[in-house]
Amino acid sequence: MFIISLLLFLGGMALFGVALNLEAFQGLVFTAGILAICLAMALPMHFSKTSR
């Protein structure tokens, strides 16, 4: 799970950088980066084994 989250997080950061250099679809790529980072944070919390 850690590897998947790390890849999503780094991919989201890369999408942020790519969005700044695009001519078209800047907002769409930036939003995809935000969603990828949110998913990277949510997956470990959702699938953690501990329950309180």
C-alpha positions as CSV (number, residue, x, y, z in Angstrom):
1,M,0.0,0.0,0.0
2,F,2.9,2.3,0.8
3,I,4.3,2.0,-2.8
4,I,1.0,2.8,-4.4
5,S,0.4,5.8,-2.2
6,L,4.0,7.0,-2.8
7,L,3.5,6.7,-6.6
8,L,0.2,8.5,-6.5
9,F,1.7,11.3,-4.4
10,L,4.7,11.7,-6.7
11,G,2.5,11.5,-9.7
12,G,0.2,14.2,-8.4
13,M,3.2,16.4,-7.7
14,A,4.4,15.8,-11.3
15,L,1.0,16.7,-12.6
16,F,1.2,20.0,-10.7
17,G,4.4,20.8,-12.5
18,V,3.2,19.7,-15.9
19,A,0.0,21.8,-15.5
20,L,2.0,25.0,-15.2
21,N,3.7,24.4,-18.6
22,L,0.7,23.3,-20.6
23,E,-1.0,25.5,-23.1
24,A,-4.4,23.8,-22.9
25,F,-6.2,21.8,-20.1
26,Q,-4.2,23.4,-17.3
27,G,-7.1,23.2,-14.9
28,L,-7.9,19.7,-15.8
29,V,-4.4,18.4,-15.2
30,F,-4.0,20.5,-12.0
31,T,-7.3,19.0,-10.7
32,A,-6.1,15.5,-11.6
33,G,-3.0,16.3,-9.5
34,I,-5.0,17.4,-6.5
35,L,-7.2,14.2,-6.8
36,A,-4.1,12.0,-7.0
37,I,-2.6,13.5,-3.9
38,C,-5.9,13.2,-2.0
39,L,-6.2,9.6,-3.0
40,A,-2.6,9.0,-2.0
41,M,-3.5,10.3,1.5
42,A,-6.9,8.6,1.8
43,L,-5.8,5.0,0.8
44,P,-3.6,4.3,3.8
45,M,-6.2,5.8,6.1
46,H,-9.0,3.7,4.7
47,F,-7.1,0.4,4.5
48,S,-5.2,0.6,7.8
49,K,-5.5,-2.4,10.0
50,T,-6.0,-0.5,13.3
51,S,-9.5,0.5,14.4
52,R,-10.3,2.8,17.3
